[in-house]
Amino acid sequence: MRNAVAPFVLATAAIAACSGPPADDTPLLPPEALALPAGTGSGEPNLAAGIGSGPVASWLEYEEGDYVLRFSTLDERQWSAPRDVARGPDWFANWADLPSVAPISGDLWAAHWLVLQPDSFGAYDVYTAVSQDAGDTWSEPSLLNLDGTEAEHGFAKFFPWDDSVGILWLDGRNYLLDELPPSAPELRGGSLRYARLNADGAVTERAAVDELVCECCSPDAALAGDDLLVTYRDRTEEEIRDIVVRRHDGERWLDPVVLGPDNWRIEGCPVNGSSMDVADEDVAVAWFTAPDNEPRVRLARSSDGGASFGAAIDVDTAGSFGQVDVALVDSGAAVVSWWRRAETEGTALVARRVAADGTLGPIVTVAESEYSQPLDVPKMLSTGDGLVFVWTDLVEDGGVRSVYADLRLLGGG
């Protein structure tokens, strides 16, 4: 399932007018469409930061009866020729639960995708592979979740953890187990789990982070110093589904820190996760919420590595749909991207700069969709002086698109 997104739309003159003049005499160039080598009908794009190189984009293509996971690296605003990771006929491809290719160190990379369980009603598993030569060759696929239940397993996120590969995922096994784990509440629901993989791709550790979470809202993870931070939409037995951040200090998981709090009570998953970026001790988390049917995109910041967070800032309110991403940029500012109602018809992918002191920049339109609600999870990544976006475009035959935007278009210096 894809959304129809119009080609990149950005009124440079209007943005320059609302953003103020450039900080120097360098001409303010219009946004640059980047020729990502994704084929016709491609989708499910993702982005990962490079290690000693530019961003890595991944996506799915369908050819000759197989899904194919491909990736490309960005060097001086040029995407490389695509390379393949894996392929298969029975993969689960959908707009919200995205596969990934992620550099862990200079040579050690990891990838994941989803495979449908045979003869099941929509159950699927997470498969992983690793590369020890920066994506040139890949290990044989390995099943990540070994619970054996006909449940959903997905929304995975890789991260470097000590000398190993960390991976986080949402897991539906608790809906089907005869006996719940002792740490699980009586209310059955999805759990958040993690594992460590060695350089050969073998799992050396796996355990639960939280036995009751929102089951389809993608989590995120990053390192703050030596500590691991994860953010996800929690779920209480009273059906409050607010965003939390939880920290692993090297020995144990500390209590979750609730952001907001928003007190969003919803008896069902909104399929709208949180996003996090970390720079030293500075942590930014963005998310969507809608208590009392009042939608908001919010941002919270931490200056102590995620141990505590300041008050949340409303980045957008009425008209927002979420599917957020966040990137820390120069001078401690954060940029948030999300879908919102377009000024005319359909929806717009937008971005907004939030200064370190909370000052909001203009809302900048990045792309537009003919659909009244988004069916896509765009990704955004900082490249130092600008931002790279990827999203799915269904105009005519469609495919994954990419664009670069100068930070000054969002009010930056």
Helices and strands as residue ranges (DSSP letters): H 12-19, E 32-34, E 43-48, E 56-63, E 66-75, E 78-79, E 83-88, E 100-103, E 109-116, E 124-131, E 142-143, E 153-161, E 164-171, G 173-175, E 190-197, E 203-213, E 220-224, E 227-233, E 243-248, E 257-258, E 275-279, E 282-289, G 291-293, E 296-302, E 313-316, E 320-328, G 330-332, E 334-341, E 347-354, E 360-369, E 379-382, E 386-393, E 399-406, G 407-410
